Amino acid sequence: MNDLNKHVVKGGVLTTTALIIYFLFMRVLGLAEITELRALNALIMFSGIFFTIKSFRNGDFSENFGYLSGMAVGFFTGIIVAISFALFTAIYVSLDPVFLAAIVANNPQKDFLNPFAAAMVIFIEAIASGFLFTYASMQWLKEDKVAFKKA
């Protein structure tokens, strides 16, 4: 695995770890059933993607940092987060039927919500938000690294 892949995987794993810690903290406090608090997941994911792209841009991973390479780093980081957090969600709700029942009780699609469906919703949300957060991050970080080198 080359340095770029290790960098993206590291960013994805760290972001997923932060999401899991936040979820478990909310679960311990009894606040995990409040779906509005999931908005903070967006802040965690945005931060993870932003700092992964920034680290890639500022590191020795690419002599020529460009817009597309930054987009690729952010998007692949988002994919890693989406897959790993969706797997965590599927496993967690399978092992905690009380939590799943609490979510189902407040959901209009009660008949269709199961651990697989919950994981798919998380996956789709994470993929979509990962792409949007990558795009937003690149608006700040888009200057080519080559443009700052002295001639």
C-alpha positions as CSV (number, residue, x, y, z in Angstrom):
1,M,0.0,0.0,0.0
2,N,1.5,3.3,-1.0
3,D,1.7,6.4,1.2
4,L,-1.4,8.0,-0.4
5,N,-3.5,5.0,0.3
6,K,-2.2,4.8,3.9
7,H,-3.0,8.5,4.3
8,V,-6.6,8.1,3.1
9,V,-7.2,5.0,5.1
10,K,-5.8,6.6,8.2
11,G,-8.1,9.7,7.8
12,G,-11.1,7.4,7.2
13,V,-10.4,5.2,10.2
14,L,-9.8,8.2,12.5
15,T,-13.0,9.9,11.3
16,T,-15.0,6.7,11.8
17,T,-13.5,6.2,15.3
18,A,-14.6,9.8,16.2
19,L,-18.1,9.0,15.0
20,I,-18.3,5.8,16.9
21,I,-17.0,7.5,20.1
22,Y,-19.5,10.2,19.7
23,F,-22.3,7.7,19.1
24,L,-21.4,5.6,22.2
25,F,-21.1,8.8,24.3
26,M,-24.6,9.8,23.3
27,R,-25.8,6.3,23.9
28,V,-24.4,6.3,27.5
29,L,-26.0,9.7,28.1
30,G,-29.4,8.4,26.8
31,L,-29.4,10.9,23.9
32,A,-28.8,8.6,21.0
33,E,-32.5,8.3,20.2
34,I,-32.7,12.1,19.5
35,T,-32.1,12.1,15.8
36,E,-31.5,15.8,15.6
37,L,-28.2,15.3,17.5
38,R,-26.9,13.3,14.5
39,A,-26.3,16.7,12.9
40,L,-23.0,16.7,14.9
41,N,-22.0,13.7,12.9
42,A,-21.8,16.1,10.0
43,L,-19.3,18.3,11.8
44,I,-17.2,15.3,12.7
45,M,-17.2,14.0,9.2
46,F,-16.5,17.4,7.7
47,S,-13.6,17.9,10.0
48,G,-12.1,14.5,9.2
49,I,-12.3,15.0,5.5
50,F,-11.1,18.6,5.6
51,F,-8.0,17.7,7.7
52,T,-7.2,14.6,5.6
53,I,-7.2,16.7,2.5
54,K,-5.2,19.5,4.2
55,S,-2.7,17.0,5.5
56,F,-2.4,15.5,2.0
57,R,-1.9,19.0,0.5
58,N,0.7,20.0,3.0
59,G,2.6,16.7,3.2
60,D,5.0,15.0,0.9
61,F,2.4,12.9,-0.8
62,S,2.2,14.8,-4.0
63,E,4.6,17.3,-5.6
64,N,1.7,18.7,-7.5
65,F,-1.4,19.0,-5.4
66,G,-4.3,19.8,-7.6
67,Y,-8.0,20.1,-7.4
68,L,-8.8,16.6,-8.7
69,S,-6.2,14.9,-6.4
70,G,-7.7,16.7,-3.4
71,M,-11.2,15.7,-4.5
72,A,-10.1,12.1,-4.8
73,V,-8.5,12.1,-1.3
74,G,-11.7,13.5,0.2
75,F,-14.1,11.3,-1.7
76,F,-12.2,8.1,-0.9
77,T,-11.9,9.1,2.8
78,G,-15.7,9.6,2.7
79,I,-16.2,6.1,1.2
80,I,-14.1,4.5,3.9
81,V,-16.1,6.4,6.6
82,A,-19.4,5.4,4.9
83,I,-18.6,1.7,4.7
84,S,-17.1,1.4,8.2
85,F,-19.7,3.4,10.0
86,A,-22.5,1.7,8.2
87,L,-21.0,-1.7,9.2
88,F,-20.7,-0.5,12.8
89,T,-24.3,0.7,12.8
90,A,-25.6,-2.7,11.4
91,I,-23.7,-4.6,14.0
92,Y,-24.7,-2.3,16.8
93,V,-28.4,-2.3,16.1
94,S,-28.4,-6.0,15.6
95,L,-26.9,-6.4,19.1
96,D,-29.1,-3.8,20.8
97,P,-32.7,-4.5,19.9
98,V,-33.9,-1.9,22.5
99,F,-32.1,0.8,20.6
100,L,-33.6,-0.3,17.3
101,A,-37.1,-0.5,18.9
102,A,-36.7,3.1,20.1
103,I,-35.7,4.3,16.6
104,V,-38.5,2.3,15.0
105,A,-41.1,3.8,17.3
106,N,-40.3,7.4,16.1
107,N,-39.9,6.5,12.4
108,P,-42.7,6.9,9.8
109,Q,-41.3,3.8,7.9
110,K,-41.7,1.5,10.9
111,D,-42.5,-1.6,8.8
112,F,-39.4,-1.3,6.8
113,L,-36.7,-0.4,9.4
114,N,-34.4,-3.2,10.3
115,P,-30.6,-3.4,11.0
116,F,-29.8,-3.7,7.2
117,A,-32.1,-0.7,6.3
118,A,-30.6,1.4,9.1
119,A,-27.1,0.7,7.8
120,M,-28.1,1.5,4.2
121,V,-29.5,4.8,5.3
122,I,-26.3,5.6,7.2
123,F,-24.2,4.5,4.1
124,I,-26.2,6.7,1.7
125,E,-26.1,9.7,4.0
126,A,-22.4,9.3,4.5
127,I,-21.6,9.0,0.8
128,A,-23.7,12.0,-0.1
129,S,-22.4,14.2,2.7
130,G,-18.8,13.0,2.1
131,F,-19.0,14.2,-1.4
132,L,-20.5,17.6,-0.4
133,F,-17.9,18.0,2.4
134,T,-15.1,17.2,0.0
135,Y,-16.3,19.8,-2.4
136,A,-16.7,22.4,0.4
137,S,-13.2,21.6,1.7
138,M,-11.6,22.0,-1.7
139,Q,-13.0,25.5,-1.9
140,W,-10.6,26.4,0.9
141,L,-7.8,24.2,-0.1
142,K,-7.8,24.3,-3.9
143,E,-4.7,26.4,-4.5
144,D,-2.2,24.3,-6.3
145,K,0.9,23.5,-4.3
146,V,3.0,24.3,-7.4
147,A,1.8,27.9,-7.4
148,F,3.5,28.6,-4.1
149,K,6.9,27.3,-5.0
150,K,9.6,29.9,-5.6
151,A,11.1,29.9,-9.0
